[in-house]
Amino acid sequence: MTNLDRLMIERECERLVSLYTHYADFGEAERMAELFAQDAVWAVGPIRFEGQEKIRQMMRGRQEMAGRRSRHVCTNLQIDVLDENNASGLVYLTLYRHDFEGPEREAGEVMQTAPTAVGEYRDHFVRTDEGWRFSERHAALAFGKL
């Protein structure tokens, strides 16, 4: 594998991490399932969703929370290319979230300014026929709750 191949794999995996946050934060949570392989796993603590369709159903529930505003701030991303078809990653997560009850959502007022949660995602990426996808995404919290 050349250095350019390695860089391209790293970039594709970084893009998955970014798209995941954008879909979550801008009302397209159901699309997050597109970023996962068919037999992928998404987990936080003892909660696990296995398979792209189960992940889609879970994310659909998130998308239907019309009063929820969130921002997933992901930093310190490290991607390790294992071979031509596999990579692993670690990214820190700072999650800001507020559930609005009424018209204040439109006004843009947010009552909570401290992060809801701080932790990390531990990822495994795999090359599929559709391109690079998450094969596993595990969230672990250091502080707060999801």
MODELLER restraints for C-alpha pairs under 7 A, 6 or more apart:
rsr = mdl.restraints
at = mdl.atoms
rsr.add(forms.Gaussian(group=physical.xy_distance, feature=features.Distance(at['CA:6:A'], at['CA:81:A']), mean=6.57, stdev=0.5))
rsr.add(forms.Gaussian(group=physical.xy_distance, feature=features.Distance(at['CA:10:A'], at['CA:79:A']), mean=5.93, stdev=0.5))
rsr.add(forms.Gaussian(group=physical.xy_distance, feature=features.Distance(at['CA:10:A'], at['CA:81:A']), mean=6.92, stdev=0.5))
rsr.add(forms.Gaussian(group=physical.xy_distance, feature=features.Distance(at['CA:12:A'], at['CA:132:A']), mean=6.50, stdev=0.5))
rsr.add(forms.Gaussian(group=physical.xy_distance, feature=features.Distance(at['CA:13:A'], at['CA:125:A']), mean=6.91, stdev=0.5))
rsr.add(forms.Gaussian(group=physical.xy_distance, feature=features.Distance(at['CA:13:A'], at['CA:132:A']), mean=6.73, stdev=0.5))
rsr.add(forms.Gaussian(group=physical.xy_distance, feature=features.Distance(at['CA:16:A'], at['CA:35:A']), mean=6.44, stdev=0.5))
rsr.add(forms.Gaussian(group=physical.xy_distance, feature=features.Distance(at['CA:20:A'], at['CA:32:A']), mean=5.63, stdev=0.5))
rsr.add(forms.Gaussian(group=physical.xy_distance, feature=features.Distance(at['CA:21:A'], at['CA:72:A']), mean=5.65, stdev=0.5))
rsr.add(forms.Gaussian(group=physical.xy_distance, feature=features.Distance(at['CA:23:A'], at['CA:29:A']), mean=4.98, stdev=0.5))
rsr.add(forms.Gaussian(group=physical.xy_distance, feature=features.Distance(at['CA:23:A'], at['CA:31:A']), mean=6.47, stdev=0.5))
rsr.add(forms.Gaussian(group=physical.xy_distance, feature=features.Distance(at['CA:23:A'], at['CA:32:A']), mean=6.07, stdev=0.5))
rsr.add(forms.Gaussian(group=physical.xy_distance, feature=features.Distance(at['CA:25:A'], at['CA:69:A']), mean=6.87, stdev=0.5))
rsr.add(forms.Gaussian(group=physical.xy_distance, feature=features.Distance(at['CA:25:A'], at['CA:70:A']), mean=5.32, stdev=0.5))
rsr.add(forms.Gaussian(group=physical.xy_distance, feature=features.Distance(at['CA:25:A'], at['CA:71:A']), mean=5.53, stdev=0.5))
rsr.add(forms.Gaussian(group=physical.xy_distance, feature=features.Distance(at['CA:25:A'], at['CA:72:A']), mean=6.99, stdev=0.5))
rsr.add(forms.Gaussian(group=physical.xy_distance, feature=features.Distance(at['CA:27:A'], at['CA:63:A']), mean=5.84, stdev=0.5))
rsr.add(forms.Gaussian(group=physical.xy_distance, feature=features.Distance(at['CA:28:A'], at['CA:63:A']), mean=6.31, stdev=0.5))
rsr.add(forms.Gaussian(group=physical.xy_distance, feature=features.Distance(at['CA:29:A'], at['CA:59:A']), mean=5.32, stdev=0.5))
rsr.add(forms.Gaussian(group=physical.xy_distance, feature=features.Distance(at['CA:29:A'], at['CA:60:A']), mean=6.37, stdev=0.5))
rsr.add(forms.Gaussian(group=physical.xy_distance, feature=features.Distance(at['CA:29:A'], at['CA:62:A']), mean=6.35, stdev=0.5))
rsr.add(forms.Gaussian(group=physical.xy_distance, feature=features.Distance(at['CA:29:A'], at['CA:63:A']), mean=5.02, stdev=0.5))
rsr.add(forms.Gaussian(group=physical.xy_distance, feature=features.Distance(at['CA:30:A'], at['CA:56:A']), mean=5.57, stdev=0.5))
rsr.add(forms.Gaussian(group=physical.xy_distance, feature=features.Distance(at['CA:30:A'], at['CA:59:A']), mean=4.82, stdev=0.5))
rsr.add(forms.Gaussian(group=physical.xy_distance, feature=features.Distance(at['CA:30:A'], at['CA:60:A']), mean=4.70, stdev=0.5))
rsr.add(forms.Gaussian(group=physical.xy_distance, feature=features.Distance(at['CA:30:A'], at['CA:63:A']), mean=6.29, stdev=0.5))
rsr.add(forms.Gaussian(group=physical.xy_distance, feature=features.Distance(at['CA:33:A'], at['CA:52:A']), mean=5.86, stdev=0.5))
rsr.add(forms.Gaussian(group=physical.xy_distance, feature=features.Distance(at['CA:33:A'], at['CA:55:A']), mean=5.82, stdev=0.5))
rsr.add(forms.Gaussian(group=physical.xy_distance, feature=features.Distance(at['CA:33:A'], at['CA:56:A']), mean=4.90, stdev=0.5))
rsr.add(forms.Gaussian(group=physical.xy_distance, feature=features.Distance(at['CA:35:A'], at['CA:133:A']), mean=5.29, stdev=0.5))
rsr.add(forms.Gaussian(group=physical.xy_distance, feature=features.Distance(at['CA:35:A'], at['CA:134:A']), mean=6.18, stdev=0.5))
rsr.add(forms.Gaussian(group=physical.xy_distance, feature=features.Distance(at['CA:36:A'], at['CA:52:A']), mean=6.16, stdev=0.5))
rsr.add(forms.Gaussian(group=physical.xy_distance, feature=features.Distance(at['CA:36:A'], at['CA:133:A']), mean=4.94, stdev=0.5))
rsr.add(forms.Gaussian(group=physical.xy_distance, feature=features.Distance(at['CA:36:A'], at['CA:134:A']), mean=4.57, stdev=0.5))
rsr.add(forms.Gaussian(group=physical.xy_distance, feature=features.Distance(at['CA:36:A'], at['CA:135:A']), mean=6.06, stdev=0.5))
rsr.add(forms.Gaussian(group=physical.xy_distance, feature=features.Distance(at['CA:37:A'], at['CA:52:A']), mean=6.41, stdev=0.5))
rsr.add(forms.Gaussian(group=physical.xy_distance, feature=features.Distance(at['CA:37:A'], at['CA:133:A']), mean=5.44, stdev=0.5))
rsr.add(forms.Gaussian(group=physical.xy_distance, feature=features.Distance(at['CA:37:A'], at['CA:134:A']), mean=5.97, stdev=0.5))
rsr.add(forms.Gaussian(group=physical.xy_distance, feature=features.Distance(at['CA:37:A'], at['CA:135:A']), mean=5.45, stdev=0.5))
rsr.add(forms.Gaussian(group=physical.xy_distance, feature=features.Distance(at['CA:38:A'], at['CA:51:A']), mean=5.56, stdev=0.5))
rsr.add(forms.Gaussian(group=physical.xy_distance, feature=features.Distance(at['CA:38:A'], at['CA:52:A']), mean=4.83, stdev=0.5))
rsr.add(forms.Gaussian(group=physical.xy_distance, feature=features.Distance(at['CA:39:A'], at['CA:50:A']), mean=6.60, stdev=0.5))
rsr.add(forms.Gaussian(group=physical.xy_distance, feature=features.Distance(at['CA:39:A'], at['CA:51:A']), mean=4.35, stdev=0.5))
rsr.add(forms.Gaussian(group=physical.xy_distance, feature=features.Distance(at['CA:39:A'], at['CA:52:A']), mean=6.18, stdev=0.5))
rsr.add(forms.Gaussian(group=physical.xy_distance, feature=features.Distance(at['CA:40:A'], at['CA:50:A']), mean=5.90, stdev=0.5))
rsr.add(forms.Gaussian(group=physical.xy_distance, feature=features.Distance(at['CA:40:A'], at['CA:51:A']), mean=5.01, stdev=0.5))
rsr.add(forms.Gaussian(group=physical.xy_distance, feature=features.Distance(at['CA:40:A'], at['CA:52:A']), mean=6.10, stdev=0.5))
rsr.add(forms.Gaussian(group=physical.xy_distance, feature=features.Distance(at['CA:40:A'], at['CA:134:A']), mean=6.71, stdev=0.5))
rsr.add(forms.Gaussian(group=physical.xy_distance, feature=features.Distance(at['CA:40:A'], at['CA:135:A']), mean=4.34, stdev=0.5))
rsr.add(forms.Gaussian(group=physical.xy_distance, feature=features.Distance(at['CA:40:A'], at['CA:136:A']), mean=5.51, stdev=0.5))
rsr.add(forms.Gaussian(group=physical.xy_distance, feature=features.Distance(at['CA:41:A'], at['CA:48:A']), mean=6.85, stdev=0.5))
rsr.add(forms.Gaussian(group=physical.xy_distance, feature=features.Distance(at['CA:41:A'], at['CA:49:A']), mean=5.72, stdev=0.5))
rsr.add(forms.Gaussian(group=physical.xy_distance, feature=features.Distance(at['CA:41:A'], at['CA:50:A']), mean=4.55, stdev=0.5))
rsr.add(forms.Gaussian(group=physical.xy_distance, feature=features.Distance(at['CA:41:A'], at['CA:51:A']), mean=6.18, stdev=0.5))
rsr.add(forms.Gaussian(group=physical.xy_distance, feature=features.Distance(at['CA:41:A'], at['CA:135:A']), mean=6.28, stdev=0.5))
rsr.add(forms.Gaussian(group=physical.xy_distance, feature=features.Distance(at['CA:41:A'], at['CA:136:A']), mean=4.70, stdev=0.5))
rsr.add(forms.Gaussian(group=physical.xy_distance, feature=features.Distance(at['CA:41:A'], at['CA:137:A']), mean=6.31, stdev=0.5))
rsr.add(forms.Gaussian(group=physical.xy_distance, feature=features.Distance(at['CA:42:A'], at['CA:48:A']), mean=5.84, stdev=0.5))
rsr.add(forms.Gaussian(group=physical.xy_distance, feature=features.Distance(at['CA:42:A'], at['CA:49:A']), mean=5.28, stdev=0.5))
rsr.add(forms.Gaussian(group=physical.xy_distance, feature=features.Distance(at['CA:42:A'], at['CA:50:A']), mean=6.61, stdev=0.5))
rsr.add(forms.Gaussian(group=physical.xy_distance, feature=features.Distance(at['CA:42:A'], at['CA:55:A']), mean=6.91, stdev=0.5))
rsr.add(forms.Gaussian(group=physical.xy_distance, feature=features.Distance(at['CA:42:A'], at['CA:136:A']), mean=5.86, stdev=0.5))
rsr.add(forms.Gaussian(group=physical.xy_distance, feature=features.Distance(at['CA:42:A'], at['CA:137:A']), mean=4.81, stdev=0.5))
rsr.add(forms.Gaussian(group=physical.xy_distance, feature=features.Distance(at['CA:42:A'], at['CA:138:A']), mean=5.92, stdev=0.5))
rsr.add(forms.Gaussian(group=physical.xy_distance, feature=features.Distance(at['CA:43:A'], at['CA:49:A']), mean=6.28, stdev=0.5))
rsr.add(forms.Gaussian(group=physical.xy_distance, feature=features.Distance(at['CA:43:A'], at['CA:137:A']), mean=6.28, stdev=0.5))
rsr.add(forms.Gaussian(group=physical.xy_distance, feature=features.Distance(at['CA:43:A'], at['CA:138:A']), mean=4.74, stdev=0.5))
rsr.add(forms.Gaussian(group=physical.xy_distance, feature=features.Distance(at['CA:43:A'], at['CA:139:A']), mean=6.20, stdev=0.5))
rsr.add(forms.Gaussian(group=physical.xy_distance, feature=features.Distance(at['CA:44:A'], at['CA:138:A']), mean=5.66, stdev=0.5))
rsr.add(forms.Gaussian(group=physical.xy_distance, feature=features.Distance(at['CA:44:A'], at['CA:139:A']), mean=4.70, stdev=0.5))
rsr.add(forms.Gaussian(group=physical.xy_distance, feature=features.Distance(at['CA:44:A'], at['CA:140:A']), mean=6.11, stdev=0.5))
rsr.add(forms.Gaussian(group=physical.xy_distance, feature=features.Distance(at['CA:45:A'], at['CA:140:A']), mean=6.67, stdev=0.5))
rsr.add(forms.Gaussian(group=physical.xy_distance, feature=features.Distance(at['CA:49:A'], at['CA:55:A']), mean=5.70, stdev=0.5))
rsr.add(forms.Gaussian(group=physical.xy_distance, feature=features.Distance(at['CA:67:A'], at['CA:99:A']), mean=5.31, stdev=0.5))
rsr.add(forms.Gaussian(group=physical.xy_distance, feature=features.Distance(at['CA:67:A'], at['CA:100:A']), mean=4.73, stdev=0.5))
rsr.add(forms.Gaussian(group=physical.xy_distance, feature=features.Distance(at['CA:67:A'], at['CA:101:A']), mean=6.46, stdev=0.5))
rsr.add(forms.Gaussian(group=physical.xy_distance, feature=features.Distance(at['CA:68:A'], at['CA:98:A']), mean=5.76, stdev=0.5))
rsr.add(forms.Gaussian(group=physical.xy_distance, feature=features.Distance(at['CA:68:A'], at['CA:99:A']), mean=4.31, stdev=0.5))
rsr.add(forms.Gaussian(group=physical.xy_distance, feature=features.Distance(at['CA:68:A'], at['CA:100:A']), mean=6.09, stdev=0.5))
rsr.add(forms.Gaussian(group=physical.xy_distance, feature=features.Distance(at['CA:69:A'], at['CA:97:A']), mean=5.67, stdev=0.5))
rsr.add(forms.Gaussian(group=physical.xy_distance, feature=features.Distance(at['CA:69:A'], at['CA:98:A']), mean=5.47, stdev=0.5))
rsr.add(forms.Gaussian(group=physical.xy_distance, feature=features.Distance(at['CA:69:A'], at['CA:99:A']), mean=6.40, stdev=0.5))
rsr.add(forms.Gaussian(group=physical.xy_distance, feature=features.Distance(at['CA:70:A'], at['CA:96:A']), mean=5.46, stdev=0.5))
rsr.add(forms.Gaussian(group=physical.xy_distance, feature=features.Distance(at['CA:70:A'], at['CA:97:A']), mean=4.22, stdev=0.5))
rsr.add(forms.Gaussian(group=physical.xy_distance, feature=features.Distance(at['CA:70:A'], at['CA:98:A']), mean=6.52, stdev=0.5))
rsr.add(forms.Gaussian(group=physical.xy_distance, feature=features.Distance(at['CA:71:A'], at['CA:95:A']), mean=5.94, stdev=0.5))
rsr.add(forms.Gaussian(group=physical.xy_distance, feature=features.Distance(at['CA:71:A'], at['CA:96:A']), mean=5.20, stdev=0.5))
rsr.add(forms.Gaussian(group=physical.xy_distance, feature=features.Distance(at['CA:71:A'], at['CA:97:A']), mean=6.52, stdev=0.5))
rsr.add(forms.Gaussian(group=physical.xy_distance, feature=features.Distance(at['CA:72:A'], at['CA:93:A']), mean=6.60, stdev=0.5))
rsr.add(forms.Gaussian(group=physical.xy_distance, feature=features.Distance(at['CA:72:A'], at['CA:94:A']), mean=6.07, stdev=0.5))
rsr.add(forms.Gaussian(group=physical.xy_distance, feature=features.Distance(at['CA:72:A'], at['CA:95:A']), mean=4.75, stdev=0.5))
rsr.add(forms.Gaussian(group=physical.xy_distance, feature=features.Distance(at['CA:72:A'], at['CA:96:A']), mean=6.53, stdev=0.5))
rsr.add(forms.Gaussian(group=physical.xy_distance, feature=features.Distance(at['CA:73:A'], at['CA:93:A']), mean=5.74, stdev=0.5))
rsr.add(forms.Gaussian(group=physical.xy_distance, feature=features.Distance(at['CA:73:A'], at['CA:94:A']), mean=5.06, stdev=0.5))
rsr.add(forms.Gaussian(group=physical.xy_distance, feature=features.Distance(at['CA:73:A'], at['CA:95:A']), mean=6.16, stdev=0.5))
rsr.add(forms.Gaussian(group=physical.xy_distance, feature=features.Distance(at['CA:74:A'], at['CA:91:A']), mean=6.17, stdev=0.5))
rsr.add(forms.Gaussian(group=physical.xy_distance, feature=features.Distance(at['CA:74:A'], at['CA:92:A']), mean=5.41, stdev=0.5))
rsr.add(forms.Gaussian(group=physical.xy_distance, feature=features.Distance(at['CA:74:A'], at['CA:93:A']), mean=4.71, stdev=0.5))
rsr.add(forms.Gaussian(group=physical.xy_distance, feature=features.Distance(at['CA:74:A'], at['CA:94:A']), mean=6.45, stdev=0.5))
rsr.add(forms.Gaussian(group=physical.xy_distance, feature=features.Distance(at['CA:75:A'], at['CA:91:A']), mean=5.90, stdev=0.5))
rsr.add(forms.Gaussian(group=physical.xy_distance, feature=features.Distance(at['CA:75:A'], at['CA:92:A']), mean=5.21, stdev=0.5))
rsr.add(forms.Gaussian(group=physical.xy_distance, feature=features.Distance(at['CA:75:A'], at['CA:93:A']), mean=6.73, stdev=0.5))
rsr.add(forms.Gaussian(group=physical.xy_distance, feature=features.Distance(at['CA:76:A'], at['CA:91:A']), mean=5.67, stdev=0.5))
rsr.add(forms.Gaussian(group=physical.xy_distance, feature=features.Distance(at['CA:76:A'], at['CA:92:A']), mean=5.96, stdev=0.5))
rsr.add(forms.Gaussian(group=physical.xy_distance, feature=features.Distance(at['CA:77:A'], at['CA:90:A']), mean=5.81, stdev=0.5))
rsr.add(forms.Gaussian(group=physical.xy_distance, feature=features.Distance(at['CA:77:A'], at['CA:91:A']), mean=4.33, stdev=0.5))
rsr.add(forms.Gaussian(group=physical.xy_distance, feature=features.Distance(at['CA:77:A'], at['CA:92:A']), mean=6.91, stdev=0.5))
rsr.add(forms.Gaussian(group=physical.xy_distance, feature=features.Distance(at['CA:78:A'], at['CA:89:A']), mean=5.43, stdev=0.5))
rsr.add(forms.Gaussian(group=physical.xy_distance, feature=features.Distance(at['CA:78:A'], at['CA:90:A']), mean=5.33, stdev=0.5))
rsr.add(forms.Gaussian(group=physical.xy_distance, feature=features.Distance(at['CA:78:A'], at['CA:91:A']), mean=6.40, stdev=0.5))
rsr.add(forms.Gaussian(group=physical.xy_distance, feature=features.Distance(at['CA:79:A'], at['CA:87:A']), mean=6.84, stdev=0.5))
rsr.add(forms.Gaussian(group=physical.xy_distance, feature=features.Distance(at['CA:79:A'], at['CA:88:A']), mean=5.79, stdev=0.5))
rsr.add(forms.Gaussian(group=physical.xy_distance, feature=features.Distance(at['CA:79:A'], at['CA:89:A']), mean=4.37, stdev=0.5))
rsr.add(forms.Gaussian(group=physical.xy_distance, feature=features.Distance(at['CA:79:A'], at['CA:90:A']), mean=6.76, stdev=0.5))
rsr.add(forms.Gaussian(group=physical.xy_distance, feature=features.Distance(at['CA:80:A'], at['CA:87:A']), mean=5.53, stdev=0.5))
rsr.add(forms.Gaussian(group=physical.xy_distance, feature=features.Distance(at['CA:80:A'], at['CA:88:A']), mean=5.25, stdev=0.5))
rsr.add(forms.Gaussian(group=physical.xy_distance, feature=features.Distance(at['CA:80:A'], at['CA:89:A']), mean=6.09, stdev=0.5))
rsr.add(forms.Gaussian(group=physical.xy_distance, feature=features.Distance(at['CA:81:A'], at['CA:87:A']), mean=4.30, stdev=0.5))
rsr.add(forms.Gaussian(group=physical.xy_distance, feature=features.Distance(at['CA:81:A'], at['CA:88:A']), mean=6.55, stdev=0.5))
rsr.add(forms.Gaussian(group=physical.xy_distance, feature=features.Distance(at['CA:85:A'], at['CA:126:A']), mean=5.54, stdev=0.5))
rsr.add(forms.Gaussian(group=physical.xy_distance, feature=features.Distance(at['CA:85:A'], at['CA:127:A']), mean=4.86, stdev=0.5))
rsr.add(forms.Gaussian(group=physical.xy_distance, feature=features.Distance(at['CA:86:A'], at['CA:125:A']), mean=5.65, stdev=0.5))
rsr.add(forms.Gaussian(group=physical.xy_distance, feature=features.Distance(at['CA:86:A'], at['CA:126:A']), mean=4.72, stdev=0.5))
rsr.add(forms.Gaussian(group=physical.xy_distance, feature=features.Distance(at['CA:86:A'], at['CA:127:A']), mean=6.54, stdev=0.5))
rsr.add(forms.Gaussian(group=physical.xy_distance, feature=features.Distance(at['CA:87:A'], at['CA:124:A']), mean=5.90, stdev=0.5))
rsr.add(forms.Gaussian(group=physical.xy_distance, feature=features.Distance(at['CA:87:A'], at['CA:125:A']), mean=5.04, stdev=0.5))
rsr.add(forms.Gaussian(group=physical.xy_distance, feature=features.Distance(at['CA:87:A'], at['CA:126:A']), mean=6.59, stdev=0.5))
rsr.add(forms.Gaussian(group=physical.xy_distance, feature=features.Distance(at['CA:88:A'], at['CA:123:A']), mean=5.52, stdev=0.5))
rsr.add(forms.Gaussian(group=physical.xy_distance, feature=features.Distance(at['CA:88:A'], at['CA:124:A']), mean=4.39, stdev=0.5))
rsr.add(forms.Gaussian(group=physical.xy_distance, feature=features.Distance(at['CA:88:A'], at['CA:125:A']), mean=5.88, stdev=0.5))
rsr.add(forms.Gaussian(group=physical.xy_distance, feature=features.Distance(at['CA:89:A'], at['CA:122:A']), mean=5.82, stdev=0.5))
rsr.add(forms.Gaussian(group=physical.xy_distance, feature=features.Distance(at['CA:89:A'], at['CA:123:A']), mean=4.88, stdev=0.5))
rsr.add(forms.Gaussian(group=physical.xy_distance, feature=features.Distance(at['CA:89:A'], at['CA:124:A']), mean=6.31, stdev=0.5))
rsr.add(forms.Gaussian(group=physical.xy_distance, feature=features.Distance(at['CA:90:A'], at['CA:120:A']), mean=6.84, stdev=0.5))
rsr.add(forms.Gaussian(group=physical.xy_distance, feature=features.Distance(at['CA:90:A'], at['CA:121:A']), mean=5.76, stdev=0.5))
rsr.add(forms.Gaussian(group=physical.xy_distance, feature=features.Distance(at['CA:90:A'], at['CA:122:A']), mean=4.72, stdev=0.5))
rsr.add(forms.Gaussian(group=physical.xy_distance, feature=features.Distance(at['CA:90:A'], at['CA:123:A']), mean=6.21, stdev=0.5))
rsr.add(forms.Gaussian(group=physical.xy_distance, feature=features.Distance(at['CA:91:A'], at['CA:120:A']), mean=5.51, stdev=0.5))
rsr.add(forms.Gaussian(group=physical.xy_distance, feature=features.Distance(at['CA:91:A'], at['CA:121:A']), mean=5.42, stdev=0.5))
rsr.add(forms.Gaussian(group=physical.xy_distance, feature=features.Distance(at['CA:91:A'], at['CA:122:A']), mean=6.83, stdev=0.5))
rsr.add(forms.Gaussian(group=physical.xy_distance, feature=features.Distance(at['CA:92:A'], at['CA:119:A']), mean=5.85, stdev=0.5))
rsr.add(forms.Gaussian(group=physical.xy_distance, feature=features.Distance(at['CA:92:A'], at['CA:120:A']), mean=4.23, stdev=0.5))
rsr.add(forms.Gaussian(group=physical.xy_distance, feature=features.Distance(at['CA:92:A'], at['CA:121:A']), mean=6.49, stdev=0.5))
rsr.add(forms.Gaussian(group=physical.xy_distance, feature=features.Distance(at['CA:93:A'], at['CA:118:A']), mean=5.57, stdev=0.5))
rsr.add(forms.Gaussian(group=physical.xy_distance, feature=features.Distance(at['CA:93:A'], at['CA:119:A']), mean=5.10, stdev=0.5))
rsr.add(forms.Gaussian(group=physical.xy_distance, feature=features.Distance(at['CA:93:A'], at['CA:120:A']), mean=4.95, stdev=0.5))
rsr.add(forms.Gaussian(group=physical.xy_distance, feature=features.Distance(at['CA:93:A'], at['CA:121:A']), mean=6.94, stdev=0.5))
rsr.add(forms.Gaussian(group=physical.xy_distance, feature=features.Distance(at['CA:94:A'], at['CA:115:A']), mean=6.39, stdev=0.5))
rsr.add(forms.Gaussian(group=physical.xy_distance, feature=features.Distance(at['CA:94:A'], at['CA:117:A']), mean=5.95, stdev=0.5))
rsr.add(forms.Gaussian(group=physical.xy_distance, feature=features.Distance(at['CA:94:A'], at['CA:118:A']), mean=4.55, stdev=0.5))
rsr.add(forms.Gaussian(group=physical.xy_distance, feature=features.Distance(at['CA:94:A'], at['CA:119:A']), mean=6.63, stdev=0.5))
rsr.add(forms.Gaussian(group=physical.xy_distance, feature=features.Distance(at['CA:95:A'], at['CA:115:A']), mean=5.51, stdev=0.5))
rsr.add(forms.Gaussian(group=physical.xy_distance, feature=features.Distance(at['CA:95:A'], at['CA:116:A']), mean=5.55, stdev=0.5))
rsr.add(forms.Gaussian(group=physical.xy_distance, feature=features.Distance(at['CA:95:A'], at['CA:117:A']), mean=5.12, stdev=0.5))
rsr.add(forms.Gaussian(group=physical.xy_distance, feature=features.Distance(at['CA:95:A'], at['CA:118:A']), mean=6.28, stdev=0.5))
rsr.add(forms.Gaussian(group=physical.xy_distance, feature=features.Distance(at['CA:96:A'], at['CA:115:A']), mean=4.65, stdev=0.5))
rsr.add(forms.Gaussian(group=physical.xy_distance, feature=features.Distance(at['CA:96:A'], at['CA:116:A']), mean=5.26, stdev=0.5))
rsr.add(forms.Gaussian(group=physical.xy_distance, feature=features.Distance(at['CA:97:A'], at['CA:116:A']), mean=6.00, stdev=0.5))
rsr.add(forms.Gaussian(group=physical.xy_distance, feature=features.Distance(at['CA:98:A'], at['CA:110:A']), mean=6.85, stdev=0.5))
rsr.add(forms.Gaussian(group=physical.xy_distance, feature=features.Distance(at['CA:98:A'], at['CA:112:A']), mean=6.55, stdev=0.5))
rsr.add(forms.Gaussian(group=physical.xy_distance, feature=features.Distance(at['CA:116:A'], at['CA:144:A']), mean=5.64, stdev=0.5))
rsr.add(forms.Gaussian(group=physical.xy_distance, feature=features.Distance(at['CA:116:A'], at['CA:145:A']), mean=6.38, stdev=0.5))
rsr.add(forms.Gaussian(group=physical.xy_distance, feature=features.Distance(at['CA:117:A'], at['CA:141:A']), mean=6.82, stdev=0.5))
rsr.add(forms.Gaussian(group=physical.xy_distance, feature=features.Distance(at['CA:117:A'], at['CA:143:A']), mean=5.50, stdev=0.5))
rsr.add(forms.Gaussian(group=physical.xy_distance, feature=features.Distance(at['CA:117:A'], at['CA:144:A']), mean=4.18, stdev=0.5))
rsr.add(forms.Gaussian(group=physical.xy_distance, feature=features.Distance(at['CA:117:A'], at['CA:145:A']), mean=5.26, stdev=0.5))
rsr.add(forms.Gaussian(group=physical.xy_distance, feature=features.Distance(at['CA:117:A'], at['CA:146:A']), mean=6.31, stdev=0.5))
rsr.add(forms.Gaussian(group=physical.xy_distance, feature=features.Distance(at['CA:118:A'], at['CA:141:A']), mean=5.89, stdev=0.5))
rsr.add(forms.Gaussian(group=physical.xy_distance, feature=features.Distance(at['CA:118:A'], at['CA:142:A']), mean=5.70, stdev=0.5))
rsr.add(forms.Gaussian(group=physical.xy_distance, feature=features.Distance(at['CA:118:A'], at['CA:143:A']), mean=5.11, stdev=0.5))
rsr.add(forms.Gaussian(group=physical.xy_distance, feature=features.Distance(at['CA:118:A'], at['CA:144:A']), mean=6.43, stdev=0.5))
rsr.add(forms.Gaussian(group=physical.xy_distance, feature=features.Distance(at['CA:119:A'], at['CA:140:A']), mean=5.55, stdev=0.5))
rsr.add(forms.Gaussian(group=physical.xy_distance, feature=features.Distance(at['CA:119:A'], at['CA:141:A']), mean=4.09, stdev=0.5))
rsr.add(forms.Gaussian(group=physical.xy_distance, feature=features.Distance(at['CA:119:A'], at['CA:142:A']), mean=4.79, stdev=0.5))
rsr.add(forms.Gaussian(group=physical.xy_distance, feature=features.Distance(at['CA:119:A'], at['CA:143:A']), mean=6.62, stdev=0.5))
rsr.add(forms.Gaussian(group=physical.xy_distance, feature=features.Distance(at['CA:120:A'], at['CA:139:A']), mean=5.79, stdev=0.5))
rsr.add(forms.Gaussian(group=physical.xy_distance, feature=features.Distance(at['CA:120:A'], at['CA:140:A']), mean=5.46, stdev=0.5))
rsr.add(forms.Gaussian(group=physical.xy_distance, feature=features.Distance(at['CA:120:A'], at['CA:141:A']), mean=6.50, stdev=0.5))
rsr.add(forms.Gaussian(group=physical.xy_distance, feature=features.Distance(at['CA:121:A'], at['CA:137:A']), mean=6.46, stdev=0.5))
rsr.add(forms.Gaussian(group=physical.xy_distance, feature=features.Distance(at['CA:121:A'], at['CA:138:A']), mean=5.44, stdev=0.5))
rsr.add(forms.Gaussian(group=physical.xy_distance, feature=features.Distance(at['CA:121:A'], at['CA:139:A']), mean=4.48, stdev=0.5))
rsr.add(forms.Gaussian(group=physical.xy_distance, feature=features.Distance(at['CA:121:A'], at['CA:140:A']), mean=6.37, stdev=0.5))
rsr.add(forms.Gaussian(group=physical.xy_distance, feature=features.Distance(at['CA:122:A'], at['CA:137:A']), mean=5.91, stdev=0.5))
rsr.add(forms.Gaussian(group=physical.xy_distance, feature=features.Distance(at['CA:122:A'], at['CA:138:A']), mean=5.15, stdev=0.5))
rsr.add(forms.Gaussian(group=physical.xy_distance, feature=features.Distance(at['CA:122:A'], at['CA:139:A']), mean=6.47, stdev=0.5))
rsr.add(forms.Gaussian(group=physical.xy_distance, feature=features.Distance(at['CA:123:A'], at['CA:134:A']), mean=6.87, stdev=0.5))
rsr.add(forms.Gaussian(group=physical.xy_distance, feature=features.Distance(at['CA:123:A'], at['CA:136:A']), mean=5.53, stdev=0.5))
rsr.add(forms.Gaussian(group=physical.xy_distance, feature=features.Distance(at['CA:123:A'], at['CA:137:A']), mean=4.61, stdev=0.5))
rsr.add(forms.Gaussian(group=physical.xy_distance, feature=features.Distance(at['CA:123:A'], at['CA:138:A']), mean=6.35, stdev=0.5))
rsr.add(forms.Gaussian(group=physical.xy_distance, feature=features.Distance(at['CA:124:A'], at['CA:134:A']), mean=5.94, stdev=0.5))
rsr.add(forms.Gaussian(group=physical.xy_distance, feature=features.Distance(at['CA:124:A'], at['CA:135:A']), mean=5.53, stdev=0.5))
rsr.add(forms.Gaussian(group=physical.xy_distance, feature=features.Distance(at['CA:124:A'], at['CA:136:A']), mean=5.01, stdev=0.5))
rsr.add(forms.Gaussian(group=physical.xy_distance, feature=features.Distance(at['CA:124:A'], at['CA:137:A']), mean=6.60, stdev=0.5))
rsr.add(forms.Gaussian(group=physical.xy_distance, feature=features.Distance(at['CA:125:A'], at['CA:132:A']), mean=6.62, stdev=0.5))
rsr.add(forms.Gaussian(group=physical.xy_distance, feature=features.Distance(at['CA:125:A'], at['CA:133:A']), mean=5.56, stdev=0.5))
rsr.add(forms.Gaussian(group=physical.xy_distance, feature=features.Distance(at['CA:125:A'], at['CA:134:A']), mean=4.50, stdev=0.5))
rsr.add(forms.Gaussian(group=physical.xy_distance, feature=features.Distance(at['CA:125:A'], at['CA:135:A']), mean=5.31, stdev=0.5))
rsr.add(forms.Gaussian(group=physical.xy_distance, feature=features.Distance(at['CA:125:A'], at['CA:136:A']), mean=6.98, stdev=0.5))
rsr.add(forms.Gaussian(group=physical.xy_distance, feature=features.Distance(at['CA:126:A'], at['CA:132:A']), mean=5.61, stdev=0.5))
rsr.add(forms.Gaussian(group=physical.xy_distance, feature=features.Distance(at['CA:126:A'], at['CA:133:A']), mean=5.54, stdev=0.5))
rsr.add(forms.Gaussian(group=physical.xy_distance, feature=features.Distance(at['CA:126:A'], at['CA:134:A']), mean=6.30, stdev=0.5))
rsr.add(forms.Gaussian(group=physical.xy_distance, feature=features.Distance(at['CA:126:A'], at['CA:135:A']), mean=5.91, stdev=0.5))
rsr.add(forms.Gaussian(group=physical.xy_distance, feature=features.Distance(at['CA:127:A'], at['CA:133:A']), mean=6.34, stdev=0.5))
